[in-house]
């Protein structure tokens, strides 16, 4: 960015790459200059709501951005919602969210941080709990903060505006949530706050409260939502289009190779540690199509798998992928499944019981679409009932990655 010394220009390029928005526009540059001038690391805030659930690459987008700040020498400040988790973040909600108890938050957090630290550098993390300052706060202190916000400002939020227009309930506690999140920024003296695009309003409240308390207001950097493996919807466990950060290496690599080419650049920019100029090259390769596009996708898949499993395992996962899909080999660890008793077997029921289809009707559709093979040969349309003797010892595959070996019941 113009005006930045060369020592900070590359840092700005890395940190701004993939951002959905930086507010104010020159906010990141100003904070980098201030930290450099004062000889200290930036305090980069991320609020986390421990749910104990499995983290996906979608969740990790903002964590990867936080890791970039760490790698440039700055401090990640994780604000655990020990108090705000009991209120419930209304962001993106069409109805009041169920609040958690303090015990719920504590228990959920116990399984959460191990996953976070697969992305972050533990040596550059400060973890705080907003219950430490929000729980003992006096009502007079809260009322003093409320004077910095108006109901009209709150109703500018898209989710609140939609619910208000639809005459849906909005509780007073939900109106308080952005205020409480903003108080967190004041308490920890945040220089930067990160979040998804649904957190923009809340993060800007922090700027206003800091300014009113005589602090330099934080800059806000938001990251976009990651599109899932289906190429259309945002990554979501409920939609099944997700890649978990604790998925086995082979599963991660296979899922990454299944994404549409149009997403390869996005995954390179949001999910890897690649330099922005390397990502630019990846995007050019994808645009060229053919072998170049395939090489680019493989590079991105290896880079992502290496982040969570190491470079050697990423290379091995690629080799195993090729053995199965390029050379026609079957996975060495193909799962065993017992055939039901009887001379005749209803194949859709077997596929459902083995977890290869969601239901028998879905299994029949897979068969009719030619997606089901027995020892490499496609099952014919409408061929649902087969002799048990024919199936015993055979390998049944569904699509490219799912397989079972059938054996007679004991």
LINZI-V90496 format. One record per backbone hydrogen bond with DSSP energy under -0.5 kcal/mol. NH is the residue of the N-H (numbers start at 1). CO is the residue of the C=O. If there is no record, write none. Layout:
NH_CO, NH_CO
//
This chain:
4_1, 8_5, 9_5, 10_6, 12_8, 13_9, 14_10, 15_11, 16_12, 17_13, 19_16, 20_222, 21_222, 23_220, 27_24, 30_26, 31_27, 32_28, 33_29, 34_30, 35_31, 36_32, 37_33, 38_34, 39_35, 40_35, 44_42, 44_75, 45_43, 45_192, 46_77, 48_79, 50_48, 57_243, 60_56, 61_57, 61_58, 62_59, 63_59, 64_60, 65_61, 66_62, 67_63, 68_64, 69_65, 70_66, 71_67, 72_68, 72_69, 73_70, 74_69, 75_42, 76_124, 77_44, 77_75, 78_76, 78_126, 79_46, 79_77, 80_78, 80_128, 81_48, 82_80, 85_81, 86_83, 87_84, 88_84, 93_90, 100_85, 105_101, 106_102, 107_103, 108_104, 109_105, 110_106, 110_107, 111_107, 111_108, 112_109, 113_109, 116_112, 117_113, 118_115, 119_116, 120_116, 122_120, 124_121, 125_122, 126_76, 128_78, 128_126, 130_80, 132_129, 133_130, 134_130, 135_131, 137_134, 142_138, 143_139, 144_140, 145_141, 146_142, 147_143, 147_144, 148_145, 149_146, 154_150, 155_151, 156_153, 157_154, 161_157, 162_158, 163_159, 164_160, 165_161, 166_162, 167_164, 168_163, 174_171, 175_171, 176_172, 177_173, 177_174, 178_174, 179_175, 180_176, 181_177, 182_178, 183_179, 184_180, 185_181, 186_182, 187_183, 188_184, 189_185, 189_186, 190_185, 191_43, 192_43, 193_219, 194_45, 195_221, 197_223, 199_196, 200_197, 203_199, 204_200, 205_201, 206_202, 207_203, 208_204, 209_205, 210_206, 211_207, 212_208, 213_209, 213_210, 214_211, 215_210, 219_191, 220_23, 221_193, 222_21, 223_195, 224_18, 228_233, 229_241, 231_228, 235_226, 240_236, 240_237, 241_236, 245_55, 247_244, 252_248, 253_249, 254_250, 255_251, 256_252, 257_253, 258_254, 258_255, 259_256, 263_260, 264_261, 267_263, 268_264, 269_265, 270_266, 271_267, 272_268, 278_275, 279_275, 280_276, 281_277, 282_278, 283_279, 284_280, 285_281, 286_282, 287_283, 288_284, 289_285, 289_286, 292_289, 293_289, 294_290, 295_291, 296_292, 297_293, 298_294, 299_295, 300_296, 301_297, 302_298, 303_299, 304_300, 305_301, 306_302, 307_303, 308_304, 308_305, 309_305, 310_306, 314_310, 315_311, 316_312, 317_313, 318_314, 319_315, 320_316, 321_317, 322_318, 323_319, 324_320, 325_321, 326_322, 327_322, 329_323, 334_331, 335_403, 337_405, 339_407, 345_386, 347_345, 347_384, 349_346, 350_346, 351_347, 352_348, 353_349, 354_350, 355_352, 356_351, 357_351, 363_359, 364_360, 365_361, 366_362, 367_363, 368_364, 369_365, 370_367, 371_366, 372_366, 373_397, 374_377, 375_373, 375_395, 377_374, 379_372, 383_380, 384_382, 386_345, 386_384, 388_343, 390_387, 391_387, 392_388, 393_406, 394_391, 396_394, 396_404, 397_373, 397_395, 398_402, 399_371, 402_398, 404_396, 405_335, 406_394, 406_404, 407_337
//
